[in-house]
């Protein structure tokens, strides 16, 4: 498949066809690693670590646990 490199601000941009993105499970706003190997540009998705609730709660301690925060009276049709 051929595509065209285009100017995007002071950089150059390349559009990735949807079929290619789906094939490697690449989504909008995901981080990728870009490198050069043997004169070729390689774009690789960066796998995001998924955390379990247990892993996240391990970071909670008496020192970083906060109390309730009063945001004031309802300003619209909120139900409190």
VEXRO-243844 format. One record per residue: residue number from 1; residue in three letters; x, y, z of N, C-alpha, C, CB in turn. Coordinates in steps of 0.02 Angstrom, whole numbers. Glycine has a CB too. Layout:
// residues N
<site n="NUM" res="ALA" n_px="X" n_py="Y" n_pz="Z" ca_px="X" ca_py="Y" ca_pz="Z" c_px="X" c_py="Y" c_pz="Z" cb_px="X" cb_py="Y" cb_pz="Z"/>
...
//
This chain:
// residues 80
<site n="1" res="UNK" n_px="43" n_py="-59" n_pz="0" ca_px="0" ca_py="0" ca_pz="0" c_px="45" c_py="62" c_pz="0" cb_px="-48" cb_py="0" cb_pz="61"/>
<site n="2" res="UNK" n_px="27" n_py="111" n_pz="-40" ca_px="64" ca_py="174" ca_pz="-41" c_px="23" c_py="227" c_pz="-6" cb_px="80" cb_py="194" cb_pz="-114"/>
<site n="3" res="UNK" n_px="58" n_py="273" n_pz="25" ca_px="26" ca_py="330" ca_pz="57" c_px="73" c_py="389" c_pz="50" cb_px="9" cb_py="316" cb_pz="133"/>
<site n="4" res="UNK" n_px="50" n_py="449" n_pz="67" ca_px="90" ca_py="509" ca_pz="57" c_px="109" c_py="539" c_pz="125" cb_px="51" cb_py="559" cb_pz="15"/>
<site n="5" res="UNK" n_px="172" n_py="560" n_pz="130" ca_px="195" ca_py="597" ca_pz="188" c_px="172" c_py="670" c_pz="178" cb_px="274" cb_py="593" cb_pz="197"/>
<site n="6" res="UNK" n_px="141" n_py="699" n_pz="230" ca_px="116" ca_py="767" ca_pz="225" c_px="144" c_py="809" c_pz="282" cb_px="39" cb_py="768" cb_pz="226"/>
<site n="7" res="UNK" n_px="143" n_py="874" n_pz="273" ca_px="166" ca_py="920" ca_pz="324" c_px="113" c_py="929" c_pz="378" cb_px="185" cb_py="989" cb_pz="293"/>
<site n="8" res="UNK" n_px="134" n_py="929" n_pz="440" ca_px="90" ca_py="939" ca_pz="497" c_px="126" c_py="986" c_pz="545" cb_px="69" cb_py="871" cb_pz="533"/>
<site n="9" res="UNK" n_px="110" n_py="1051" n_pz="542" ca_px="148" ca_py="1100" ca_pz="581" c_px="220" c_py="1101" c_pz="555" cb_px="146" cb_py="1084" cb_pz="657"/>
<site n="10" res="UNK" n_px="268" n_py="1094" n_pz="600" ca_px="339" ca_py="1092" ca_pz="581" c_px="363" c_py="1021" c_pz="571" cb_px="382" cb_py="1126" cb_pz="633"/>
<site n="11" res="UNK" n_px="318" n_py="972" n_pz="574" ca_px="337" ca_py="902" ca_pz="568" c_px="307" c_py="872" c_pz="505" cb_px="313" cb_py="862" cb_pz="629"/>
<site n="12" res="UNK" n_px="324" n_py="810" n_pz="493" ca_px="294" ca_py="772" ca_pz="439" c_px="247" c_py="720" c_pz="470" cb_px="348" cb_py="738" cb_pz="394"/>
<site n="13" res="UNK" n_px="193" n_py="704" n_pz="435" ca_px="144" ca_py="657" ca_pz="462" c_px="128" c_py="603" c_pz="411" cb_px="79" cb_py="695" cb_pz="482"/>
<site n="14" res="UNK" n_px="108" n_py="546" n_pz="438" ca_px="90" ca_py="489" ca_pz="397" c_px="24" c_py="462" c_pz="424" cb_px="146" cb_py="434" cb_pz="398"/>
<site n="15" res="UNK" n_px="-25" n_py="454" n_pz="381" ca_px="-88" ca_py="425" ca_pz="403" c_px="-83" c_py="349" c_pz="400" cb_px="-148" cb_py="450" cb_pz="358"/>
<site n="16" res="UNK" n_px="-106" n_py="317" n_pz="452" ca_px="-105" ca_py="244" ca_pz="455" c_px="-174" c_py="219" c_pz="435" cb_px="-85" cb_py="218" cb_pz="527"/>
<site n="17" res="UNK" n_px="-177" n_py="179" n_pz="383" ca_px="-243" ca_py="153" ca_pz="362" c_px="-277" c_py="114" c_pz="418" cb_px="-235" cb_py="107" cb_pz="300"/>
<site n="18" res="UNK" n_px="-343" n_py="121" n_pz="421" ca_px="-382" ca_py="89" ca_pz="475" c_px="-370" c_py="14" c_pz="478" cb_px="-456" cb_py="102" cb_pz="464"/>
<site n="19" res="UNK" n_px="-365" n_py="-19" n_pz="420" ca_px="-354" ca_py="-91" ca_pz="420" c_px="-288" c_py="-110" c_pz="453" cb_px="-357" cb_py="-118" cb_pz="348"/>
<site n="20" res="UNK" n_px="-237" n_py="-68" n_pz="443" ca_px="-172" ca_py="-81" ca_pz="475" c_px="-178" c_py="-72" c_pz="550" cb_px="-117" cb_py="-34" cb_pz="446"/>
<site n="21" res="UNK" n_px="-210" n_py="-17" n_pz="572" ca_px="-218" ca_py="-3" ca_pz="643" c_px="-257" c_py="-60" c_pz="677" cb_px="-253" cb_py="64" cb_pz="654"/>
<site n="22" res="UNK" n_px="-310" n_py="-83" n_pz="646" ca_px="-350" ca_py="-138" ca_pz="675" c_px="-309" c_py="-202" c_pz="680" cb_px="-413" cb_py="-150" cb_pz="633"/>
<site n="23" res="UNK" n_px="-267" n_py="-214" n_pz="630" ca_px="-226" ca_py="-274" ca_pz="627" c_px="-178" c_py="-279" c_pz="686" cb_px="-188" cb_py="-277" cb_pz="562"/>
<site n="24" res="UNK" n_px="-153" n_py="-222" n_pz="710" ca_px="-105" ca_py="-222" ca_pz="766" c_px="-137" c_py="-195" c_pz="830" cb_px="-44" cb_py="-181" cb_pz="748"/>
<site n="25" res="UNK" n_px="-204" n_py="-188" n_pz="829" ca_px="-243" ca_py="-164" ca_pz="887" c_px="-220" c_py="-95" c_pz="911" cb_px="-236" cb_py="-215" cb_pz="945"/>
<site n="26" res="UNK" n_px="-208" n_py="-51" n_pz="864" ca_px="-186" ca_py="17" ca_pz="879" c_px="-247" c_py="63" c_pz="881" cb_px="-134" cb_py="42" cb_pz="826"/>
<site n="27" res="UNK" n_px="-252" n_py="103" n_pz="934" ca_px="-309" ca_py="148" ca_pz="942" c_px="-287" c_py="221" c_pz="945" cb_px="-348" cb_py="130" cb_pz="1006"/>
<site n="28" res="UNK" n_px="-334" n_py="266" n_pz="934" ca_px="-320" ca_py="337" ca_pz="936" c_px="-291" c_py="357" c_pz="1004" cb_px="-384" cb_py="378" cb_pz="921"/>
<site n="29" res="UNK" n_px="-241" n_py="401" n_pz="1003" ca_px="-207" ca_py="429" ca_pz="1063" c_px="-164" c_py="378" c_pz="1100" cb_px="-258" cb_py="457" cb_pz="1110"/>
<site n="30" res="UNK" n_px="-154" n_py="319" n_pz="1072" ca_px="-109" ca_py="270" ca_pz="1104" c_px="-37" c_py="289" c_pz="1090" cb_px="-124" cb_py="199" cb_pz="1078"/>
<site n="31" res="UNK" n_px="6" n_py="273" n_pz="1137" ca_px="77" ca_py="284" ca_pz="1127" c_px="107" c_py="230" c_pz="1084" cb_px="114" cb_py="288" cb_pz="1195"/>
<site n="32" res="UNK" n_px="154" n_py="250" n_pz="1041" ca_px="191" ca_py="202" ca_pz="1000" c_px="265" c_py="216" c_pz="1007" cb_px="169" cb_py="206" cb_pz="926"/>
<site n="33" res="UNK" n_px="305" n_py="167" n_pz="993" ca_px="378" ca_py="175" ca_pz="991" c_px="397" c_py="181" c_pz="918" cb_px="415" cb_py="115" cb_pz="1027"/>
<site n="34" res="UNK" n_px="438" n_py="231" n_pz="902" ca_px="460" ca_py="240" ca_pz="834" c_px="536" c_py="235" c_pz="833" cb_px="436" cb_py="308" cb_pz="804"/>
<site n="35" res="UNK" n_px="562" n_py="193" n_pz="788" ca_px="634" ca_py="183" ca_pz="785" c_px="655" c_py="174" c_pz="712" cb_px="655" cb_py="121" cb_pz="827"/>
<site n="36" res="UNK" n_px="720" n_py="174" n_pz="702" ca_px="748" ca_py="162" ca_pz="635" c_px="791" c_py="100" c_pz="639" cb_px="789" cb_py="224" cb_pz="610"/>
<site n="37" res="UNK" n_px="778" n_py="53" n_pz="595" ca_px="817" ca_py="-9" ca_pz="590" c_px="835" c_py="-22" c_pz="517" cb_px="778" cb_py="-69" cb_pz="621"/>
<site n="38" res="UNK" n_px="899" n_py="-25" n_pz="503" ca_px="923" ca_py="-39" ca_pz="435" c_px="891" c_py="7" c_pz="384" cb_px="909" cb_py="-112" cb_pz="417"/>
<site n="39" res="UNK" n_px="887" n_py="72" n_pz="400" ca_px="861" ca_py="121" ca_pz="354" c_px="785" c_py="121" c_pz="347" cb_px="890" cb_py="109" cb_pz="288"/>
<site n="40" res="UNK" n_px="750" n_py="86" n_pz="390" ca_px="677" ca_py="84" ca_pz="387" c_px="647" c_py="112" c_pz="453" cb_px="651" cb_py="12" cb_pz="375"/>
<site n="41" res="UNK" n_px="591" n_py="145" n_pz="447" ca_px="556" ca_py="171" ca_pz="506" c_px="510" c_py="116" c_pz="532" cb_px="514" cb_py="236" cb_pz="489"/>
<site n="42" res="UNK" n_px="518" n_py="100" n_pz="596" ca_px="478" ca_py="48" ca_pz="628" c_px="433" c_py="81" c_pz="680" cb_px="523" cb_py="-8" cb_pz="661"/>
<site n="43" res="UNK" n_px="368" n_py="69" n_pz="675" ca_px="319" ca_py="96" ca_pz="723" c_px="289" c_py="36" c_pz="760" cb_px="263" cb_py="139" cb_pz="688"/>
<site n="44" res="UNK" n_px="298" n_py="35" n_pz="826" ca_px="273" ca_py="-21" ca_pz="866" c_px="227" c_py="3" c_pz="922" cb_px="332" cb_py="-61" cb_pz="896"/>
<site n="45" res="UNK" n_px="169" n_py="-28" n_pz="929" ca_px="125" ca_py="-9" ca_pz="985" c_px="159" c_py="-24" c_pz="1052" cb_px="57" cb_py="-47" cb_pz="981"/>
<site n="46" res="UNK" n_px="147" n_py="18" n_pz="1101" ca_px="174" ca_py="7" ca_pz="1168" c_px="117" c_py="-22" c_pz="1209" cb_px="201" cb_py="74" cb_pz="1200"/>
<site n="47" res="UNK" n_px="128" n_py="-83" n_pz="1234" ca_px="76" ca_py="-116" ca_pz="1274" c_px="68" c_py="-79" c_pz="1340" cb_px="95" cb_py="-191" cb_pz="1287"/>
<site n="48" res="UNK" n_px="6" n_py="-61" n_pz="1356" ca_px="-7" ca_py="-27" ca_pz="1419" c_px="-21" c_py="-79" c_pz="1473" cb_px="-67" cb_py="22" cb_pz="1411"/>
<site n="49" res="UNK" n_px="11" n_py="-69" n_pz="1530" ca_px="1" ca_py="-115" ca_pz="1586" c_px="-70" c_py="-106" c_pz="1613" cb_px="54" cb_py="-103" cb_pz="1641"/>
<site n="50" res="UNK" n_px="-104" n_py="-161" n_pz="1624" ca_px="-170" ca_py="-158" ca_pz="1655" c_px="-162" c_py="-175" c_pz="1729" cb_px="-219" cb_py="-208" cb_pz="1620"/>
<site n="51" res="UNK" n_px="-194" n_py="-135" n_pz="1770" ca_px="-189" ca_py="-142" ca_pz="1842" c_px="-254" c_py="-173" c_pz="1870" cb_px="-175" cb_py="-74" cb_pz="1876"/>
<site n="52" res="UNK" n_px="-246" n_py="-215" n_pz="1919" ca_px="-305" ca_py="-241" ca_pz="1954" c_px="-322" c_py="-194" c_pz="2011" cb_px="-292" cb_py="-315" cb_pz="1981"/>
<site n="53" res="UNK" n_px="-382" n_py="-199" n_pz="2037" ca_px="-402" ca_py="-157" ca_pz="2093" c_px="-357" c_py="-169" c_pz="2153" cb_px="-476" cb_py="-171" cb_pz="2112"/>
<site n="54" res="UNK" n_px="-337" n_py="-232" n_pz="2164" ca_px="-292" ca_py="-248" ca_pz="2220" c_px="-226" c_py="-212" c_pz="2213" cb_px="-280" cb_py="-323" cb_pz="2224"/>
<site n="55" res="UNK" n_px="-198" n_py="-211" n_pz="2151" ca_px="-134" ca_py="-176" ca_pz="2140" c_px="-140" c_py="-101" c_pz="2154" cb_px="-109" cb_py="-188" cb_pz="2069"/>
<site n="56" res="UNK" n_px="-196" n_py="-72" n_pz="2132" ca_px="-206" ca_py="0" ca_pz="2143" c_px="-215" c_py="16" c_pz="2217" cb_px="-266" cb_py="24" cb_pz="2103"/>
<site n="57" res="UNK" n_px="-252" n_py="-26" n_pz="2252" ca_px="-264" ca_py="-14" ca_pz="2323" c_px="-202" c_py="-24" c_pz="2366" cb_px="-320" cb_py="-59" cb_pz="2348"/>
<site n="58" res="UNK" n_px="-153" n_py="-61" n_pz="2342" ca_px="-90" ca_py="-69" ca_pz="2379" c_px="-56" c_py="-2" c_pz="2391" cb_px="-43" cb_py="-116" cb_pz="2342"/>
<site n="59" res="UNK" n_px="-69" n_py="47" n_pz="2347" ca_px="-38" ca_py="112" ca_pz="2352" c_px="-72" c_py="158" c_pz="2402" cb_px="-36" cb_py="145" cb_pz="2286"/>
<site n="60" res="UNK" n_px="-130" n_py="138" n_pz="2429" ca_px="-166" ca_py="180" ca_pz="2476" c_px="-140" c_py="166" c_pz="2547" cb_px="-243" cb_py="166" cb_pz="2473"/>
<site n="61" res="UNK" n_px="-124" n_py="220" n_pz="2582" ca_px="-100" ca_py="213" ca_pz="2651" c_px="-131" c_py="268" c_pz="2694" cb_px="-21" cb_py="217" cb_pz="2654"/>
<site n="62" res="UNK" n_px="-118" n_py="266" n_pz="2759" ca_px="-143" ca_py="318" ca_pz="2804" c_px="-116" c_py="387" c_pz="2783" cb_px="-123" cb_py="302" cb_pz="2878"/>
<site n="63" res="UNK" n_px="-56" n_py="388" n_pz="2755" ca_px="-23" ca_py="452" ca_pz="2737" c_px="-54" c_py="485" c_pz="2675" cb_px="50" cb_py="441" cb_pz="2726"/>
<site n="64" res="UNK" n_px="-81" n_py="446" n_pz="2629" ca_px="-108" ca_py="476" ca_pz="2568" c_px="-184" c_py="471" c_pz="2563" cb_px="-76" cb_py="444" cb_pz="2508"/>
<site n="65" res="UNK" n_px="-216" n_py="446" n_pz="2613" ca_px="-289" ca_py="440" ca_pz="2614" c_px="-318" c_py="507" c_pz="2636" cb_px="-312" cb_py="382" cb_pz="2662"/>
<site n="66" res="UNK" n_px="-364" n_py="536" n_pz="2597" ca_px="-392" ca_py="600" ca_pz="2615" c_px="-464" c_py="592" c_pz="2638" cb_px="-389" cb_py="649" cb_pz="2555"/>
<site n="67" res="UNK" n_px="-489" n_py="643" n_pz="2671" ca_px="-558" ca_py="641" ca_pz="2695" c_px="-605" c_py="665" c_pz="2640" cb_px="-567" cb_py="685" cb_pz="2759"/>
<site n="68" res="UNK" n_px="-669" n_py="666" n_pz="2656" ca_px="-719" ca_py="689" ca_pz="2608" c_px="-706" c_py="762" c_pz="2590" cb_px="-790" cb_py="680" cb_pz="2635"/>
<site n="69" res="UNK" n_px="-727" n_py="782" n_pz="2531" ca_px="-718" ca_py="850" ca_pz="2507" c_px="-787" c_py="880" c_pz="2494" cb_px="-674" cb_py="852" cb_pz="2443"/>
<site n="70" res="UNK" n_px="-802" n_py="936" n_pz="2525" ca_px="-866" ca_py="970" ca_pz="2515" c_px="-861" c_py="1014" c_pz="2454" cb_px="-886" cb_py="1011" cb_pz="2578"/>
<site n="71" res="UNK" n_px="-900" n_py="1001" n_pz="2404" ca_px="-899" ca_py="1041" ca_pz="2342" c_px="-954" c_py="1093" c_pz="2341" cb_px="-905" cb_py="995" cb_pz="2281"/>
<site n="72" res="UNK" n_px="-990" n_py="1101" n_pz="2396" ca_px="-1041" ca_py="1152" ca_pz="2400" c_px="-1110" c_py="1125" c_pz="2383" cb_px="-1025" cb_py="1210" cb_pz="2355"/>
<site n="73" res="UNK" n_px="-1157" n_py="1171" n_pz="2381" ca_px="-1227" ca_py="1153" ca_pz="2367" c_px="-1236" c_py="1136" c_pz="2293" cb_px="-1275" cb_py="1211" cb_pz="2387"/>
<site n="74" res="UNK" n_px="-1289" n_py="1099" n_pz="2276" ca_px="-1302" ca_py="1084" ca_pz="2205" c_px="-1310" c_py="1148" c_pz="2165" cb_px="-1365" cb_py="1041" cb_pz="2199"/>
<site n="75" res="UNK" n_px="-1285" n_py="1149" n_pz="2104" ca_px="-1288" ca_py="1208" ca_pz="2062" c_px="-1336" c_py="1198" c_pz="2003" cb_px="-1219" cb_py="1225" cb_pz="2035"/>
<site n="76" res="UNK" n_px="-1362" n_py="1139" n_pz="1996" ca_px="-1406" ca_py="1125" ca_pz="1940" c_px="-1458" c_py="1074" c_pz="1961" cb_px="-1367" cb_py="1100" cb_pz="1878"/>
<site n="77" res="UNK" n_px="-1464" n_py="1020" n_pz="1922" ca_px="-1514" ca_py="969" ca_pz="1937" c_px="-1483" c_py="907" c_pz="1969" cb_px="-1551" cb_py="950" cb_pz="1874"/>
<site n="78" res="UNK" n_px="-1425" n_py="917" n_pz="2003" ca_px="-1393" ca_py="860" ca_pz="2036" c_px="-1438" c_py="833" c_pz="2091" cb_px="-1323" cb_py="880" cb_pz="2064"/>
<site n="79" res="UNK" n_px="-1434" n_py="769" n_pz="2103" ca_px="-1471" ca_py="738" ca_pz="2159" c_px="-1419" c_py="717" c_pz="2210" cb_px="-1515" cb_py="677" cb_pz="2135"/>
<site n="80" res="UNK" n_px="-1426" n_py="745" n_pz="2272" ca_px="-1376" ca_py="729" ca_pz="2324" c_px="-1406" c_py="682" c_pz="2373" cb_px="-1351" cb_py="792" cb_pz="2360"/>
//
